[in-house]
């Protein structure tokens, strides 16, 4: 222990994996996945023990991305998710497309279930979840993270959403000259205006730059984030930004949603694939609230068009005539995002 003087202090203690408090957690072959060291340990275990039955606990981005790697190592994979559907930060109608796709690849999925125990003499051999017991030679825990905010709480610094350190737009905490940034800190949601905890690399990067500049005497702010995320699950791309229907319901926002199915590029090209685009719009103001995308190669990054519209606070009628780039190799004549936008012409009273 030592004492260090400071003029300004930045807390950037990050987050730690969320782990279940259940019997058998300490068995060999059970791994969290948060950093490079974790991934190296998982790879070494697979190479040394050649597991055949893998269980992934948690069906968010990280958990589902792990599935492809486990399949490549010859594992039979089972996913266990406590939420009613996989990809809990997306709406079930979009997540169902991913669910069906993964099942078609031979992946077993158990939702609405929590792990209650791990079994085995020294190495994990079984996972107890729901009403079943499932074989497991390796278990990947991808249940999310918790902010490392304990050191701040001990000194009287206020905590906020998710138990993370509460900060303002300048990344200032409740204590003078102390800033916080990254996965240990809260952030404002640009659409809802609410304080949220969204531990993502993009958010951490923005917060770190603001905290660093202000601690050095600057005066800059981070107005907020949209929770924009993207992932590739084998051949399928998934992305989301802004608010989901479920989040709108929690916030008491009246909304209208529209979902379309299209193709990623000209259908006569061999690599054209299906794409689903869902948009959510506030019923009274016509303000765009959020969007979700599921589809094959070329689908995911279209979320950036929606994120840009959200960032500027656009109403849906402002977007009807978006002039997006077209070439058969990249899109159909009317981009799927624009098709989804124009579904609101009739339901919004023809505005």
C-alpha positions in Angstrom: 0.0 0.0 0.0 1.2 3.5 -0.7 -0.1 7.1 -0.8 -0.1 9.2 -3.9 -0.9 12.9 -4.2 -3.0 14.1 -7.1 -4.5 17.2 -8.6 -7.1 15.3 -10.6 -7.9 11.6 -10.3 -9.4 9.3 -13.0 -11.0 6.1 -11.9 -10.9 3.5 -14.7 -11.2 0.3 -12.8 -13.3 -1.4 -15.5 -15.6 -4.4 -14.9 -15.4 -8.0 -13.8 -17.3 -11.1 -15.1 -20.7 -11.8 -13.6 -20.4 -15.4 -12.2 -23.2 -17.6 -10.8 -23.1 -18.4 -7.1 -23.7 -22.1 -7.5 -22.2 -25.4 -6.4 -19.2 -26.5 -8.4 -18.1 -23.2 -9.8 -14.5 -23.9 -8.9 -14.3 -27.1 -11.0 -11.6 -27.3 -13.7 -13.0 -26.5 -17.2 -15.2 -23.6 -16.2 -14.1 -20.3 -17.6 -15.3 -16.7 -17.6 -14.6 -14.8 -20.8 -13.6 -11.2 -20.2 -10.0 -10.6 -21.4 -7.1 -12.1 -23.5 -5.9 -14.2 -20.5 -9.3 -15.9 -20.3 -9.3 -16.6 -24.0 -5.8 -18.1 -23.9 -6.7 -20.3 -20.9 -9.8 -21.5 -22.8 -7.8 -22.3 -25.9 -5.1 -24.2 -23.9 -7.7 -26.2 -22.1 -9.4 -27.2 -25.4 -6.1 -28.2 -26.9 -5.1 -30.2 -23.8 -8.4 -32.0 -23.0 -10.2 -32.0 -26.4 -13.7 -31.5 -24.9 -16.6 -32.8 -26.9 -19.6 -31.3 -25.0 -19.5 -27.5 -24.5 -22.0 -25.4 -22.6 -22.2 -21.6 -23.0 -24.0 -19.8 -20.2 -25.3 -16.5 -21.5 -26.6 -15.8 -25.0 -25.5 -12.2 -25.6 -23.0 -11.1 -28.2 -20.0 -12.7 -26.4 -21.6 -16.0 -25.7 -23.0 -16.5 -29.2 -19.7 -15.5 -30.8 -18.0 -18.2 -28.8 -20.2 -20.9 -30.4 -18.5 -20.7 -33.8 -15.1 -21.3 -32.2 -16.3 -24.2 -30.2 -17.8 -25.8 -33.3 -14.5 -25.4 -35.1 -12.9 -27.4 -32.3 -15.4 -30.2 -32.8 -17.6 -29.6 -29.8 -21.3 -30.2 -29.5 -22.6 -26.9 -28.1 -25.5 -26.1 -25.8 -26.5 -22.5 -24.9 -28.3 -21.7 -21.6 -29.9 -18.3 -21.2 -31.9 -17.1 -18.3 -33.9 -14.6 -20.4 -37.0 -15.7 -22.4 -35.0 -15.4 -25.6 -31.4 -15.2 -26.9 -29.9 -11.8 -27.5 -31.8 -10.2 -24.6 -31.0 -6.7 -25.7 -32.9 -7.2 -28.9 -36.6 -7.9 -29.4 -37.8 -11.5 -29.6 -39.1 -11.3 -33.1 -35.6 -10.4 -34.4 -33.8 -12.7 -32.0 -36.0 -15.6 -33.1 -34.4 -15.5 -36.6 -31.0 -16.0 -34.9 -32.4 -18.8 -32.7 -33.8 -20.7 -35.8 -30.5 -20.2 -37.7 -28.4 -21.6 -34.8 -30.7 -24.6 -34.3 -30.3 -25.3 -38.0 -26.5 -25.6 -37.3 -27.1 -28.2 -34.7 -26.8 -26.0 -31.7 -29.1 -26.7 -28.7 -30.6 -23.7 -27.0 -32.3 -23.6 -23.6 -33.9 -20.3 -22.7 -35.8 -19.2 -19.5 -33.4 -21.3 -17.5 -30.6 -20.6 -15.0 -27.7 -22.8 -14.0 -28.1 -24.2 -10.5 -25.0 -26.4 -10.2 -21.9 -27.8 -11.9 -21.1 -31.4 -11.3 -17.8 -33.4 -11.6 -15.1 -34.9 -9.5 -12.3 -32.4 -10.4 -13.2 -31.3 -13.9 -16.7 -30.3 -14.9 -18.8 -33.1 -16.4 -22.4 -31.9 -16.1 -24.4 -28.7 -15.9 -27.7 -28.6 -13.9 -30.1 -26.0 -15.4 -33.8 -25.7 -15.4 -35.2 -29.3 -15.0 -32.3 -30.9 -16.8 -28.8 -32.2 -16.4 -26.6 -31.8 -19.4 -23.1 -33.2 -20.3 -20.3 -30.6 -20.3 -16.6 -31.1 -20.7 -16.1 -27.3 -20.9 -18.3 -24.4 -19.7 -18.0 -20.8 -20.9 -19.6 -18.2 -18.7 -20.7 -15.2 -20.7 -23.4 -13.8 -18.4 -22.3 -10.1 -18.6 -20.2 -8.0 -16.3 -20.4 -6.0 -13.0 -18.7 -2.6 -12.6 -15.6 -2.4 -10.4 -17.0 0.5 -8.4 -16.2 -0.7 -4.9 -13.2 1.5 -4.4 -15.4 4.5 -5.3 -18.2 3.5 -3.0 -15.9 3.1 -0.1 -14.8 6.7 -0.4 -18.4 8.0 -0.6 -18.6 8.6 -4.3 -22.1 8.2 -5.6 -23.1 5.2 -7.6 -25.8 5.0 -10.3 -27.4 2.7 -12.8 -26.1 -0.9 -12.5 -24.1 0.0 -9.5 -21.6 1.9 -11.7 -20.0 5.2 -10.7 -22.3 8.1 -11.5 -20.7 10.7 -13.7 -22.0 13.8 -15.5 -21.3 14.8 -19.2 -17.8 15.9 -18.2 -17.1 12.5 -16.5 -17.0 14.1 -13.1 -18.1 12.0 -10.1 -19.8 13.4 -7.0 -16.4 14.2 -5.5 -14.4 17.3 -6.7 -11.5 16.6 -9.1 -12.3 12.9 -9.4 -13.4 11.6 -12.7 -14.5 8.1 -13.8 -14.6 6.5 -17.3 -15.1 3.2 -19.0 -16.8 0.0 -17.8 -16.9 1.2 -14.2 -19.0 4.3 -15.0 -22.6 5.2 -16.0 -23.5 7.1 -19.2 -26.6 9.0 -20.5 -28.8 7.4 -23.1 -29.3 9.9 -26.0 -32.8 8.7 -26.8 -34.3 8.1 -23.4 -32.3 10.7 -21.5 -31.9 8.2 -18.7 -28.7 7.3 -16.9 -27.7 3.8 -18.0 -24.9 1.3 -17.7 -23.7 0.2 -21.1 -20.2 -1.4 -20.8 -19.0 -1.4 -24.3 -15.6 -0.6 -25.8 -16.9 2.3 -27.9 -18.5 3.9 -24.8 -15.3 3.4 -22.8 -13.2 5.0 -25.5 -15.4 8.1 -25.7 -15.5 8.5 -21.9 -11.8 8.0 -21.5 -11.0 10.8 -23.9 -13.4 13.2 -22.2 -12.1 12.4 -18.7 -8.5 12.7 -19.8 -9.0 16.0 -21.5 -10.9 17.5 -18.6 -8.5 16.2 -15.9 -5.8 18.0 -17.9 -7.6 21.3 -17.7 -9.9 21.0 -20.7 -13.6 21.5 -21.0 -15.3 18.8 -23.1 -18.4 16.7 -22.8 -20.0 13.4 -23.8 -23.7 14.0 -24.5 -24.5 10.4 -24.4 -24.6 7.1 -26.3 -27.1 4.9 -28.1 -26.0 1.5 -27.1 -25.1 0.7 -30.7 -23.8 -2.8 -31.1 -23.0 -5.3 -33.8 -21.9 -9.0 -33.8 -21.3 -11.8 -36.3 -22.7 -15.2 -35.3 -21.2 -17.6 -37.9 -22.7 -16.4 -41.2 -25.3 -14.2 -39.6 -24.9 -10.5 -38.6 -26.9 -8.9 -35.9 -27.0 -5.2 -34.8 -29.0 -2.8 -32.8 -29.1 0.8 -31.7 -31.4 3.1 -29.6 -34.3 1.7 -27.7 -36.0 -1.7 -28.2 -39.7 -2.3 -27.9 -39.1 -3.8 -24.4 -37.2 -0.7 -23.3 -40.0 1.6 -24.6 -42.5 -0.4 -22.6 -40.5 0.0 -19.5 -40.2 3.7 -20.1 -43.9 4.1 -20.9 -43.2 5.4 -24.4 -46.0 4.9 -26.9 -44.4 3.6 -30.1 -45.1 2.1 -33.5 -42.8 -0.6 -34.9 -42.3 -1.9 -38.4 -40.3 -4.8 -39.6 -39.4 -5.7 -43.2 -37.6 -8.6 -44.9 -35.4 -7.8 -47.9 -32.1 -8.9 -49.4 -28.6 -7.5 -48.7 -27.7 -7.0 -52.4 -29.1 -7.7 -55.9 -30.8 -11.1 -55.7 -29.2 -12.4 -58.9 -25.8 -12.3 -57.2 -24.7 -15.5 -55.6 -23.8 -13.9 -52.2 -27.1 -12.1 -51.8 -28.8 -13.0 -48.5 -31.9 -12.2 -46.5 -32.0 -9.2 -44.1 -34.6 -8.1 -41.6 -34.8 -4.5 -40.5 -36.9 -3.3 -37.6 -37.5 0.3 -36.7 -39.3 1.8 -33.7 -40.9 5.3 -33.8 -42.5 7.4 -31.1 -46.2 7.5 -31.8 -46.9 11.2 -31.0 -43.7 13.0 -32.0 -42.8 10.6 -34.9 -39.2 10.6 -33.5 -37.1 7.6 -34.4 -36.4 5.6 -31.3 -34.4 2.6 -32.3 -33.5 0.0 -34.9 -32.5 -3.6 -35.1 -31.0 -5.7 -38.0 -30.5 -9.4 -38.6 -29.1 -10.7 -41.9 -26.3 -12.2 -43.9 -23.1 -10.5 -45.1 -23.6 -6.8 -45.6 -26.5 -6.5 -43.2 -25.0 -5.4 -40.0 -23.2 -2.2 -40.7 -26.4 -0.7 -42.1 -27.2 0.0 -38.4 -24.9 3.0 -38.7 -27.4 4.8 -40.9 -30.1 4.3 -38.2 -27.6 5.3 -35.4 -26.8 8.6 -37.3 -30.5 9.4 -37.6 -31.0 8.8 -33.9 -28.0 10.9 -33.0 -29.5 13.9 -34.8 -33.0 13.4 -33.3 -34.6 12.8 -36.7 -38.3 12.3 -37.2 -39.3 9.4 -39.4 -40.6 11.7 -42.1 -37.3 13.4 -42.4 -35.8 10.1 -43.6 -38.3 9.0 -46.3 -36.2 10.2 -49.2 -32.7 9.3 -47.9 -30.3 9.1 -50.8 -28.2 6.1 -50.0 -25.6 4.6 -52.3 -26.7 1.9 -54.8 -24.8 -0.7 -56.7 -26.0 -4.3 -57.2 -22.9 -5.6 -55.3 -23.9 -3.6 -52.2 -27.7 -3.2 -52.2 -30.9 -3.5 -54.0 -32.2 -0.3 -55.7 -34.0 0.9 -52.6 -31.8 0.0 -49.6 -33.5 -2.2 -47.0 -33.2 0.6 -44.3 -35.1 3.0 -46.6 -37.7 0.3 -47.3 -38.2 0.0 -43.5 -38.4 3.8 -43.1 -41.1 4.1 -45.8 -43.3 1.5 -44.1 -44.3 4.4 -41.8 -45.8 6.6 -44.5 -49.3 5.1 -44.1 -49.3 4.3 -40.4 -48.1 7.8 -39.6 -51.1 9.4 -41.2 -49.5 10.0 -44.6 -47.1 12.6 -43.3 
